[in-house]
Structure formats: structure tokens, C-alpha cells
């Protein structure tokens, strides 16, 4: 009898869980299409990254981006890695125009809404293709929009590695933008001492947490000649990869050295 009672209770719990999952599936799609819900979540994200910025002072050795040290290189192309870029809106200096490329995926829509809370323009597309001659239509349009922004004197931000490709390995899209625009690539990294790394995600996405230390590192600029051939483009792609990895390693070294 006792065994039957336990079995029955377990079955009822499983049924409740199944019912909960079914209910969630029914309401998830309408919620995902709700402008109110998406804006509410984007506001929460914006509030959270602001909290991290306020409660995580920059450590000594961080690049001083707010003092105009890079004014002679602007407008520039800020290069970031996937999964390491989420704090950029909160750390970007106020008063400077910025246009950021954001993926066209449904998941990235919240990110686009969030950065707009900081006055940053979003361009939807994917510019990390392996071939500079075979950009998809959306990626080509996004690169054209970013080039126009650079011509207008605005800085642009772009994820260097290819979505769902090899993490921490730059694609040719950002190198192509530098060649077309004549503007330098600025390899950049932001790190915090308090963080949670999603080890199972393809890009090891980092969830930064408040009440720690932070560091910003901007590496040496990478210039791409207007007449760069395929071999030179590949060399510059490797240079961006190496510089971004070095900036990332230095940012984490700085925030972790006090542990």
C-alpha cells in the first residue's frame, strides 16, 4: 500500500510538471511577440548592466577610453568577442555616437532593444562570414549601413567571431569593413571579477555580476589597406584574432589579480 501511495504521488507530480510545461508552451509564443513584454525585459537588462557598472569600479591598468585618448582614431570599429560583449553599452563613453551590429536572430532582438536604452543605434545583420566575397544579403546591407555610419563620423561596434562558428576566431566581415571604410579596428574587451561562465554555450557566454571589479582593455588598432588582397585580408584577420585574445586575457588578468 505504501509503495502504491508513493507511486501515485510521483505520478501526480509528474502530471503537474507536464501540465506546467504545456501551459508555458502555450503562453511563451504570445509573450515573445508582445512589445510590452520585450521592452520590459530589455529595461531589466539595461538596469542590470548599469548596476554592474556602478558597483564594479575599474581597476588600475584599464584603458582610459573616456578621456579622449582614442579621439585621433575615431570614428573606429570596436571589435568584441561573442559572449564577452554584453556590458559594452554601460561602459561606452557618454556623448559619443555609436552604431552596433546585432544579429538578426530572434534572441538578439532583446539585445537590440536593450542597447537602444543607452542611445546606441542597432543595425541588424551578421558580418562575420568566412569569405569577404560571399556575404549574405542581410550581412552585406548591414556592412553598408555601418560604413555609412563611419562616414558620418560615428563609431561602430561589431562582434568579430562568426555566430555558432569557432569562438574567439575573427571572421573576415570586420576586416572587410575596415578595408572598405579605411577606419581602424579597435580590439576591445571588458571583464568583471564576479561572473558566471556558461560553459555549455558555444561561445562560453559570460554573465557578469555586480559588486566586484571591472577592467576595460583596448588593444593596438588594426589598419587594413584599401588594396588588401586575399592573403593580406587573411593576415589582418589573424591579427585581429590575436589582438582581441590578448586584450581579453589582459582584462581578465587585471580583474582576477586581486583575488
N, C-alpha and C positions, 0 to 999 in steps of 0.2 A: 504493500500500500504506500509506504513511504517513497519507494522508488517511482511509483506511478505519479505521486504528487509532485516530486521533483521534476519528472519528465514533463508533466503538464505545465508547471510554472515556466520551465525553459521554453516550451513551445509558445506560451503566451508572450514571453519577452521577445522571442524571435518574430512573432507575428506583429508585435507593436513596432519593432525596428523596421520590418518590411513595410508596414503602413506609413511610418515616418518617411522612409526613403521615397515611397511612391508619391506622398504629398509634396516632398521637396522637389521631385522631378516635375510635378505639375505646376508649381509656382516659380521654379527657377527661371524658365524662359521668359515669362511676362516680366519678372523683376529685371532680367538682363536687358530688356527693351525699354524699361522705364527711365526716362530722362531724369526724373526726380531722384530715383534710387542711385543712378550713376553719378549724379552731381553730389549727392550726399556722401557717397563713398569716396569720391575724389577730394571732397573737402576734408574728410577724415585723414586721408593720406597726406594732404598738404599740411594739416595741423601737426601730424606726427613727425614729418621731416623737419618742420620748423622747431618742434620740441627738441629733436636731436641736435639741431644746430645751436640752439640756445644753451643746452645743458652739456655740450661737448666742446669745450674750448680747444682752439688749435694749439698744437704742441710746437715747441721751438724747432725750427728747421723746416716748417711748412713754407711753401711758396706764397709770397705775398701778392696775391692777384688783385687785391682791392686798391692798391696804391698806384695803379697805372704803370707798373713795371713792364707790362706787356703791350702798352699802348702803341709802340712802334711796330708791333706785329699784327695789329688789328686793321681790318677785320681778319679773323683767323678761323680755322676749322678745329674745333675742340674734339679730340678723339678720345673715346671711352670704350671700356670693355663691357659686353653684356654681363648683367648680374652684378656689376660694380658701379652702376651709373645712377642709382635711384636717389641719391642725395644731391645731385647736381643742382636742381632748382634752388635749394636752400642755401647753397654755398656760392652760387654765381653772384658777382657783384651787382648791387642795385644800380639802376641808372644806365646800364649798358644793354642795348637791344640784342636779343638772342633768338635765333630760329633753330629748332631742334627737329631732326628727322625721327619719327616714331613709326614703328612697324604698322602695317595695315591690318594686323591680326585683331580679332575681336578683343582679346585680352589686353592689347595695348591701348584700347580706346580709353580706359580709365587713366592710363599714364598720360595720354594726350590731354585729357580734361584736367588732370592734376597740375601739369606744368603750366597750363593756361592760368591757373590761380596765382602764379608768380609773375604773370605778364610775359611769359615766354610763348612765342608762336610755335605751333606744331605743323610740320609737313609730314604727311603720311606716305610711307614708302619703305623700300628696303634697298639699301645701296651697297651691300657687301658682296656682290656677286664675284665669283672667281674670274670671270672674263670681263674685261673692260669693253669688249666689243659686243657682248651679248647680255646687256641689261634688259630685264623685263620692262614692259611698258610703264608700269607704276614706278619702278625704280628710276627709269630714265626721266620721267616727269618730276620726280622728287629731286633728282640731282640738278635739273634745270632750275627748279624753284630755289634750291639752296645757292646755286651760282648767282641768280638774280639778287638774292639777299646779300651775298658778299659784295656784289657790285654796288648795292645800295648802302654799303658801309656797316652792315650788321654782322656780328659774329654768328657762326653756326655751330651746332653740336651734332655729332654723328657717332653711332656705335660702329666700331671698326670691324669687329668679327661678324661672321655670317650667321644669321639665326639658324639654330639647330645644326650648325656645321661644327668645325673644330674650334672649341673655345680658346680664347687668348691667341688667335692667329688671324691677323688682319686680312680682310678681303681687298680686292682691287678697287671697289667703289669709292672709298675715301681717297685713294691715291689718284683716281681719275678726276675727282672733284678738284683736288689740288692742282692737277695739271691744267684743267680747263679754266680755272679761276685765277691761277697764278698766286694764290694765297697759301700761307704756310699751315701745316698740320701741327697742332699743339697737343702732344700726348699727355693726357691728364688722368689723375687718379685721386679718389677720396676714400679714406679708410677711417674706421672708428675702433676704439679698443673694445667696446662692448658690441657684440654682433652674434648672429646666428647664421651659419652657413648651411644652405640646403644641399647636402652632399649628393642627393639623388637627382638633383636637377642637372641638365646637360651643361649649364654654364656655371655651376656652383654658386647660384644666386645668393647674395649676402643680404640678410635682413639686418640693417643697422639698428642699434638700440640706444636710448638716451642715457645720460648721466655717466659719461665716460670722457675719453679724449678723442680728438679727431686730427687728421692731417690731410692737407691738400698738396699734391706734387704736380707740377707742370714740367715736363721734360724738355730737352732742347728741340726747337722747331725743326720740322722736316719739310724741305722745299722740293718741289717736283718740277723739273724743267718743262716748258711748253712743248718741246720737241722730243720728249722722252719716248723711246721705242719700247717694245715689249720687254726686252731684257732689263732696261733701266726701270721700268714700271715694277718689275718683279723685285729688283734690288730695293726700291723705295718701299714696297710692301713689307719686305723683311725688316727694313729699318724702322718702320712704324711699329711692327710687332715687337721688336727688341726694345725700342724706346718706351712703349706702353708697358711692357712687362717690367722694365727697370723702374718706371715711375710707380707702378703698383707695389712692387717689392719694397721700395723705399718708404712709401706711405704706411704700409703695414709694419715695417721695421720701427718707424718713429712712434706709432701708437702703442706698439707692444713692448718697446724697450723699457717702459716704466713698470711693467708687471712684475 
